[in-house]
Amino acid sequence: MKKRAAAVAALLVLAGCGSAEQATSKPNTAGSQNAGSQKIGSCTPSSPEVTGAKTIAAVDLDGDGSQEKVRLTANGGACGSTLFAKVQDGYVSTTLDSDGPDVISGYAVDPGGDGGQLLVTRADHPRGGFQLRIYSAASGQLEELEADGRALLPFVATDVQEHPWSIDCSDDGLVVTEAVAHEPPGVAAAWDIQQTTYAVDDGTVTAGPTKEIADNVLPQDLAVKYPDLVKHSAFESCRA
């Protein structure tokens, strides 16, 4: 009987070891890629601030083929001015500057490739003018695309033509074309037209070389030769 009991005990030990090996040999990696947070800023998905948020756009942020509702909470409160979306098994979000003009709308941009779409928001200033900002969720967070720590696109003042520009998609990324004051300054005011391509990778942008495509364009010729700059045309070829 003692030998039989010892044999049974040995079998149980071996079985337990086998189960432990199986449990550790296949780590659980589900949701480790593109997994969002389970909170929206400091709020839970069921909080009044989140459930009362307004929808401003529909964008396929995670590249799964279906568009997610991008929503914005109201100013103030625990998670005020928070832009967020539900992606797969979590949320991506970012907190906006509450001192800036209010975001009133947004839309999707499809730059091509295997990643998700980009979100473009528009904030209108109460005294005129507007600001476009571009966001990506490729890194698992909702992050603004910036150049040198600033918004990729400058603020547009509607009462003065201070910085004409346009932006569109290309095979190499996002192409920003802009008119800058002619250098060196001449007798009459004039514009130089410059173009920069920004490569977009995992939520970050890298600027390529800036090239001059036109020199010494007179103000009266700008609207005729480069109407997209005067209109501040944005993503005409790749809006989703």
N, C-alpha and C positions, 0 to 999 in steps of 0.2 A: 504493500500500500504506500509505504514511504517513497519507493522508487517511482510509482505511478504519479504521485502528487508532485514530485520534483519535475517529472517530465512535462506535466500539464503546466506547471509554473514557467518552465523554460519556453514552452510554446507561446504562452501569453506574452512573455517579455519580447520574444522575437516578433510577434504580431504587432505589438506596440511600437517597436523600432521601425518596422516597415511602414506603419501609418505615418510616423513622424517624418520619415524620409520622403514619402509621397507629398506630405503637406508643405515641405520646404523646397521640393525640387521644382515646383511650378508656382513661382510668385505671381500674385494677382496684379496684372498691369492694366486692367480695364479702367478706362477713363483717365489714364495718365497723360494722354495727348489731347490737347485742345480742351481740357477740362476747365470749366469756369468755376467761379466761387459759388458758395451756397448763400452768400449774402450780397446785398446791393449797397455798397458803401457800408454804413453801420446799421442798415435796416435789414429785416428779414423779408422774404417775398410776400408774406401775408400782412405786412405793416400797412397802415392807411396811406402813408406817403407813397408807397410802391403801387398799391392797387389803384390809387387815384392818379397815377402819372399819365400824362398825355402821350399819345403815339405821334411821332414826327416823321417817321420814314419806315420803309420795309427794305431790308438789306440782307443778302446772303453772306453774313460775316464769316461763317466758318467753312464755307465752300462745300456744303453738303447738298446743294441743289435746290434748297428751299429757303425762302426769305424769312428772316426773323423781324419781329416788330421791335423797332428801336423807340424807347420811351424816355421821357424826361420828367423828373419830379419837380414839384413847385419849389420856389425859393424858400429858404428858411427851414427850420426843423432839423431832425436828426440826420437826414440824408438829403438835404435840399440841393437843388441844382445838380442832380445826378443823372447822367445819361447812361442808359443800360439796355441790355437785350438778353433774352434767354437763348443759350446755345447748347444743344445736346443736353448734357446733364448738369449744367450750371449756368452762371451769369457772368457776363463781362460788363464792366462799368467804368466810368470815370466821373470825377467831380469837376464841374465847370466853375469858372471864376464868377462868383456872384456879383462882383462889382462891374462886370462888363455888360454890354447890351444883351438883351434876352434872345435866346435861340428861338426862332419862330417856325423853322421848317428844316427839312433835310431830304436827301435823295441818295440813291445808290449809284455807284460808279463801278463798271466792270473793266479793270485794266487788262484782262486776259491772263493766261497762265493757269496754274493749278491751285492758286490760293483763293481766298474768298474775295468778295466785293469790298469796296471801300465805302465808308459813310462820309457824306459831305453835309455839313450843317451851315445854316445861314442865320446870323444874328443881325438884326436891324437896330441902328442907333436912333433914339427918339428925336435927335436933332438932324438926322439925315446921315446917309452912308450905311455901309454894311460890311460884315466880316464873314468870309468863308473859312471854315476849318475842315481838315480831312482826317479821318480816323480809320484805324485798322485794328482787327482783332486777331491777326495772324499769330501773335505771340501768346495768345491765351488771355490777354487783357485788352481792354478798349483803350488804345493809345493814339494820341494825336501825332500826325506826321509833321515834323518840324525840321527846319534848316537853321543851324547855328543857334539853337535854343529858341527860335521864333516860329510863329505860324508860317507855313510854306507860302501862303499868299498874304499880301499886305492889306490893310484896311482900305476900303474904297470910300473916298469922300465924294459925295454927289454934287457938292457946290463948287468944286474946282477940279480941273483935270491935272492932278499932281503926279499920278503914277499909273499910266495906262498899262494894262497887262492882259494876258490870256493864258489859259492852261488847258491841256488836252493830253490824251493818252497816246503812246507810241509803242512800238515793239520793245523799246529799251527802258520804258518807264513812264514818268510824267514829264511833259515838256512845258516849261514856263517861258513865255515870250513876253518881253517887257520893253517899254520905251523909257530911256533914261536921258537926262540932260546931256547934250552934246559936249564932248571934250576934244580939244580945249574950247572954252567959250568963245563965240564969235560976236560979230556986231549984232546979228539977229539971233533970237532964241531958236533952237532946233533940237531935234531928238536923234539919239542913236538907238537902234533896235538890237537888242541882245536876246540870246536864247540859251537856256540851260536845261539839260535833261537830268532828272533825278531818278536813280535806280531805287526801287522799293523792294526790300527784303526783310521778311519777318517783322514787320511793323516799324522799320527804320528806313530812312532815305539817305542816299549818298549822292552828292552833287557831282556831276561830270563837269568838264571844262565849259566855261561860258564863251560863246562865240558871237561875234558881231555879224549880223546879217544885213544891216543897212546903216548908212552913215549920213548924218546931217540932213535929216528929214524935217522939212519945215512944218510948223503947226497946221497950216491950212491943207497940207498934203497928207497928214497922218490919218484922218478919217477916211480919205479916199483910198490910200494904199494899204492901210492896216486897220480896217473897221473892227476886227475882232478885239483889238487892243482898247479901242475907245469904248466898246460895249462891255469890256471885261468878260469876254466869252469864257465859259467854264465847261469843259468836258462835253463838247458838242458831239464828238464821235463815239463816246463810250458811256453815256448815261444808260443805266440798266432799266 
